[in-house]
Amino acid sequence: MCGCRKINNYHVITAYPILYMYMELSRLLMFDFFYKHIKAKYGSLAKPLFSDTDSLRLEIKTEDTYADMASEVHLFDFSEYPRYRFLNNTEKKI
C-alpha cells in the first residue's frame, strides 16, 4: 500500500496510509487509556473483551460503574449523555 495508483496515466494519491495511521493512533490511545487508568485502578478486575475500529469493549467488576466514572470525570466525555442523567456534562466535548 504505497498510497499511490495510476489512473489514465495520472498518479493519484490515495488516503490509505493516512487512514491506517489514524486507526493505529486511535487504537494506541484506547489501549493507553486502558492500561494507564482502568487497569491501574481495577487491576485483575478489568479486562479487554474486544476492540473494533473506534471502540474498546471492557469487562470491569465493580459495585457501581457510574459512581467510579463520576469520581474521575476529567477522563470521560459525557457530552452525549441525556440532560436528566447526573453525569451529563456539556462543557467537555471531544
C-alpha positions in Angstrom: 0.0 0.0 0.0 2.1 2.9 -1.2 -0.9 5.2 -1.3 -0.4 6.0 -4.9 -2.1 4.4 -8.0 -2.1 5.2 -11.7 -5.4 6.1 -13.4 -5.4 7.2 -17.1 -1.7 8.0 -17.0 -2.1 10.2 -13.8 -0.7 9.3 -10.4 -3.5 9.5 -7.9 -2.5 9.7 -4.2 -4.9 7.8 -2.0 -5.5 8.2 1.7 -4.8 4.6 2.7 -1.6 5.3 4.6 -3.2 8.3 6.4 -6.3 6.3 7.3 -4.1 3.4 8.5 -2.1 5.8 10.7 -5.3 7.4 12.1 -6.7 4.0 13.0 -3.4 2.8 14.6 -3.2 6.0 16.7 -6.8 5.6 17.8 -6.1 2.0 18.9 -2.9 3.2 20.7 -4.9 5.9 22.6 -7.6 3.4 23.6 -5.1 0.8 25.0 -3.0 3.5 26.6 -6.2 4.7 28.5 -7.0 1.1 29.4 -3.5 0.3 30.9 -2.8 3.7 32.5 -6.2 4.4 34.0 -8.5 1.4 34.0 -6.0 -1.4 34.7 -4.2 0.7 37.3 -7.5 1.3 39.2 -9.1 -2.1 38.9 -6.2 -4.5 38.4 -7.3 -8.0 37.6 -11.0 -6.9 37.9 -10.7 -5.3 34.4 -10.0 -7.0 31.1 -10.5 -6.0 27.5 -13.0 -8.2 25.7 -12.6 -6.9 22.1 -11.8 -3.8 20.1 -13.3 -2.5 16.9 -12.2 0.3 14.7 -13.1 3.0 17.1 -14.3 1.3 20.3 -12.9 -0.9 23.1 -15.3 -3.2 25.0 -14.2 -3.9 28.6 -15.4 -6.1 31.4 -15.0 -4.3 34.8 -16.1 -5.9 38.0 -17.2 -3.1 40.4 -20.1 -2.2 42.6 -21.1 0.9 40.7 -19.5 1.8 37.4 -21.2 5.2 37.2 -20.0 6.2 40.7 -16.5 5.2 39.6 -16.8 7.3 36.4 -18.1 10.3 38.4 -15.1 10.2 40.7 -12.8 10.7 37.6 -15.0 12.9 35.4 -11.9 14.5 33.9 -11.2 11.2 32.0 -14.5 10.8 30.2 -16.7 12.7 27.7 -20.3 12.8 29.0 -21.5 15.4 26.5 -23.8 13.0 24.7 -25.5 11.8 27.9 -29.1 12.9 28.3 -29.6 16.0 30.4 -31.5 14.2 33.1 -28.5 11.9 33.8 -26.3 13.0 36.7 -23.2 12.5 34.6 -24.2 14.9 31.8 -21.6 17.5 31.1 -21.8 19.7 28.0 -18.6 21.6 28.8 -16.2 18.8 27.7 -17.0 18.0 24.1 -14.3 15.9 22.5 
